[in-house]
Amino acid sequence: MEAKYVLGVDGGNTKTHYFLYDMGGKFVDSVKGGTCSHEALSDSYAGTCRELSARLTELFSRNKTRAEEIGYAVFGLAGADFDDQKRELSVIVSRLGFRNFLVENDGFLGLKAGSCSGCGICCINGTGTVTVGINDRGERLQIGGLGGVSTDR
């Protein structure tokens, strides 16, 4: 299947934005939904799968496309804090039909969007909290969640 689109998902603890672009970088469409965070949903990872599936179905059906036509997707998701969480979330994304994708904490989206060099620090203080950084050698650091203070893991 020919790659026609790029997908970006910014999944916070309160809301999630889904953006579809063509391979040339031209905006195609977007959808906004509620949280898809396994940490914020009562049914955890099953809820993440349900929410992602529902919103992506909405976006794809409006644009007559499928996951197989996505050349690359980035899922910046609240709660993608630890390796085991990223693995579980990656399994969900794979089950939804994506093959070429990255699952990261949503804090890295802000850092990459706001830095010309790709290096820097981003701190999110919303429903949850996380601080991420990337140095000039590409090394990453994430300090996420404040336990009982923010209800993050």
N, C-alpha and C positions, 0 to 999 in steps of 0.2 A: 504494500500500500504506500502510495506517495505521501510524503510529509507535506502538509498544507498549512499547518498552524503551529503557533507557540502558545502555551497556556501558562498563566501565572495565577497562583492561588495564595492569598494572604489571609490565613485563618487565625484570627485572634480568639480570645476567650469570650468576646461579646458578639462580634460580627465577622463575617467572612466575605471577601471580595474575590470574584473569579473574572479574570481578564483573558480574552482571546484575541490574538494578533495573527496576521498572515506571516508567512516566512520572510517577507520584506520589511516587517516591523510596523505595518499599518494596522491601526486599531480596527477590530471587527465588531466586538460586542462585549458586554459585561453583565454580570449578575451579582446581586448582593443577597446574602442570606445570614442567618444567625450563626452562632458558634458551631464549629465542627470539632472542637477540642474534646478529646476523650476525658480530660480532667474536669470539664465543665458540664458534660452530659451525664445524666443518671445511668445510662446504659453503656458508658465508657467507649471502648473501641467499636462496638456494634453501632453505637450512635454516630460515631465519626464516619463509618462506612455509609450509614443511611443518609446522613446529611450531605456528604460529598456526592454520593450517587444522585440524590434528588436535584441538587443545584446544577451538577454537571449535565444531567439529563435535560434539564430546562435550557441551559446554554447551548448544548449540542443540538437539540431538536429545533430550536429557533434558527440555527445556522446550518441545518442539514449536514451535520458532520458526526464523527465518532472518535473515540479515543485513539483508534488506530491511525487517524490522520494527523495526530499531534506529533510534530517532529521532536519537540522537547517540552517538558513541563517542569515547573518549579513549584513545590508545595512548601510554603513558609508557614509552619503550623505551631501555634501555642501548644505547649506540652511536649514538643519534640526536644526534650531536654537531655535525655540519657540514651545511650546506644540501644538499650532494649526497647525504648519507646520508638526510636527512629526505625528500628527493624520492624516492629509491629505495624507502624503507620505505612512503611514501604510495602508490606504485604497487602495492606488494604488498597493502596494505590495500584499495585500490580493487578489485583483482582478486578479492579475497575477497568482494566484493559490497557493501561499505560505501560510502555516498555522502556522509554528513554526519559528518565525523570530523576529529580533530586528532591529529597525530603530534608528540610532543615528547620531549625527554630525560626519563628517569624522575626526575631530580632535581627537576623542576618539580612533580611530583605531591606530593612531600613538602612543598614550600614552600606550595603551595595548601592542602593538608590541614592544615597546622600554623599558618596565619596567618589571623586573622579579617579582616584588611584586604586580603589578597592580596599584600601586600608583605613582603619579608624575604629571608633567605638560607637555603639548605639545602645541606648538605654530605653526600654519600654516600661512605662509606668501607667498601666491601664488596669483592667480587671486583674491581670497577673503582672508580674514584674520579671524582667530579665535584662542583663547587660551582656553584650557580646563585643568581641574585638578581633581584628585581624591585623597582624603586623606586616611589615614590608617583606618578610620571608614567607608569608602565607600561613603562618602559624595562627591557630584560632584558640580563643578562650571564651568560654561561656560560663557566666555565673547566673544561675536561674532559680527563681523561686525563693520565697522567704518562709517556707513551711507554713506553720499555723498563722502567721501574720497575714499572708495573702491567700491562703488555701492552696497554693501551689504544692506540688510534690516535693 
